[in-house]
Each structure stands twice: as C-alpha cells, then as structure tokens.
Amino acid sequence: MFERLVEARAREALADTPVVLIVGPRRAGKTTLVRKMGDDGRYYVTLDDQTALEAARSDPVGFIRGLDRAIIDEIQRAPDLLLAIKKSVDEDYRPGRFLLTGSANVLTLPRVADSLAGRMETIAMLPLARAEIAEQPSHFLEMMFEGKLVKPADAVLGDDLVQLVLLGGFPEAISRISERRRQDWLRSYLTSILTRDLRDIADIEKLTELPKFVRLLAEHSGQLVNYSQLGSGINVSHKTGQRYVGLLEQVFLISMVQPWFTNALKRMVKTPKIHFLDSGLLATTRGLTFDRVKADRTTFGPLLESFVFSEILKLMTATDLRLSPYHFRHRDGREVDLILERDDGMIVGIEVKASATVKPSDFGGLRALAEACGDRFACGVVLYDSTDVVSFGEKLVAAPLSSLWG
C-alpha cells in the first residue's frame, strides 16, 4: 500500500473540522485511503452499493440520522445527502464527524454548492505521484521558490522517462505487467467514466459521441481550448462543447488552466489551456504506445507537459505553500507552460522540454515573465531530460525532470 501525500492533511482536517471531503478521479486510491483511516472504528458505507444508494436517495435525512464518525464513499451518487449532513452538523458541530469521498466535484452542483460552506474542508486527491511511487518526499515546490534546486540522486532519462510518462499514476494500471494490459484497463476505465459517472451528475444529449469528443480533447491537451472547434467535431454548439468540457473537468478527467496576465504586458492571450490529469490515460486515448512515441518523438512533448502539470498539482496537495496554477502566452509567441503564484504574490515559471539539451532561447518566455513580475519573480525553471542543474542567469535554471520527485 502506497503512503499518500494527502493523508496527513486529511487527518489534520478531521481533528478540527466536522466534515472532510476527499475528491478526485475514480480508482485513484480514495477508498483505500479512507478505509485505512477508518481503522480507528469509523463506520463505512459506499454508495456504489445499490441498496445503500437507494436508501440514501429515498430518505437522505433518515440515512444520516444516527451516523457519527462515518465514512461515506462516492457521495456524488446521492448529493442530497450533503444537505442532510449540514443539518446534522449544525446540531452537533464536533470535528471529524463525516469523512466523505467523491469521484465528481459535487461542490459545483448548484443545489449543494453552498450547503456546507464553513463546515467542510475539501481535499483533492489525484492518481499516484512519482514521489509516492518512489516512496520518498519531494521538496521541489519549496526549493523552486527558494531558488535552490539541486541535482536529483537518481535521474530517469531517455527511454525510461518515456516509459514512466506512459505509465501514468492509476494504481491498478501501474500494477499490470505489460503495456497492452495497462492500456486495456485504461480504456475500460474511460468507458466507465463516460457511461456511468457522467450520468450521476448530468444529462448528456449525445452520450454516444463522448468518446470521440474525448479523443478530440486528447489531441488538444496542452493547447489553448477552442470550444467552437471542439463542439463542431461532434456537431454540437460552442455552448454545448463548453458544457461537455466542464463536465469532464468535474469528473477529474481533464483540468483547465487559466491564463496569467498583468497590465505590465499588453497583447497577452487570455484563453485557458487544457490538460489531461493522467498521462497514461492521455496516451491511451491518443493511441500512443512506447514504440509509436519512439518512432515519432514529437508526440512525446504534449504527453510530458501534461505529466508535469499533473505532478505539480499532486505536490501542491501536500505542501504548506498556498499556490495557484496558471499558464502564460503572449501574442508574439512567448509563453510559459506553467506559472505558480504563491498567496503572497511571489511567482515561479516552469517550462517543459522533452530534449536533453537546453539553449538560452528556451528561456524567452521566462525572461518575459520575470520582466513583468519584477521583484515578485522568484525563479524560472526549464525542466529537461538530463541529470544536471545548470544556471542560465539570475533566477533562471535548467533542471532535470526527475527533480519533481528526486
């Protein structure tokens, strides 16, 4: 069993908050984590059980009545339970009363969005981070803001890096011994998400077209989103395409990265960027295998960028830093793949390169960002496929991709 980065934070939250909700993709390990946390005698019920689900939906107040120190798994299947939990918590505000999991972001549903404000802490849990798989702590985020990145002890390079990115982070996919078996599991997983989980949160007009829509999204992972283009791919409107993207974000298949901008720079692109949250699932959706990536290395860049984005989000769940992710693109072509803004306004920029060499020109976007930020700029990093940390000027550095977990 892997030690999860969010466990310590979840236990802290239970010590002072009545309700703790752990949200993330299905099969990311949420149930394993909360069952482990329930070893101290918490009552466990899953809404994947049809009998429990019917009871919860037919009489939410009666279902919650009498429950205390309870774990409720897959709460999105009966979101009205949150209103009953609110009533119970208002009557008894002791910390740690309910530990919930959700495979869809129920807080975006209008009827429950405000029901537990101030009563619940929500913690995101994505598939396994490389630091979790390697069973070693990562201080990458803290070291970036301090400008003190160091050479990792054991860097993963070349073909091994490609294999690692194609693997992704889902525990069940990782446990399979062959690439074909991993991709079989991931295809089945995606089908389940599109045919079951989305039905729990919304009515979909063109359910049979969703696989095609997801493939279109996969081809655009790491790019600026164009809702009209995506919608036209399955003959729906701009508005419907935007709604489908939002629903896929709700079930943690993808994530939208908002643009960072400032009045110090004009003509900045203010369009969000799209990323898949698991690089293994992205590769499977695009039909990319190790041999295909080796034969056409240009396919690796988008996979690697989404992999790095996801790894950063996973590390953000465990750090004490309060960070917000953005991307940056100027109309003259300068861009930064990922920007992290700390709650005090300090900023770091991250560029991702699939090659083993870095040139001064690779820092063009980071230099523009540094100029726009002034004293707020803490560090600019180009992550690349090598072993050494190399300075490229004040607050600019090239660092191995393995620095994320090494």
Secondary structure, 3 states (H helix, E strand, C coil): CCCCCCHHHHHHHHHHCCEEEEECCCCCCHHHHHHHHHHHCCEEEECCCHHHHHHHHHCHHHHHCCCCCEEEECHHHCCCHHHHHHHHHHHCCCCCCEEEEECCCHHHCCCCCCCCCCCEEEEECCCCCHHHHHCCCCCHHHHHHHCCCCCCCCCCCHHHHHHHHHHCCCHHHHCCCCHHHHHHHHHHHHHHHHHHHHHHHCCCCCHHHHHHHHHHHHHCCCCECCHHHHHHCCCCCHHHHHHHHHHHHHCCCEEEECECCCCCCCCECCCCEEEECCHHHHHHHCCCCHHHHHHCHHHHHHHHHHHHHHHHHHHHCCCCCCEEEEEEEECCCCEEEEEEEECCCCEEEEEECCCCCCCHHHHHHHHHHHHHHHHHEEEEEEEECCCCCEECCCCEEEEEHHHHCC
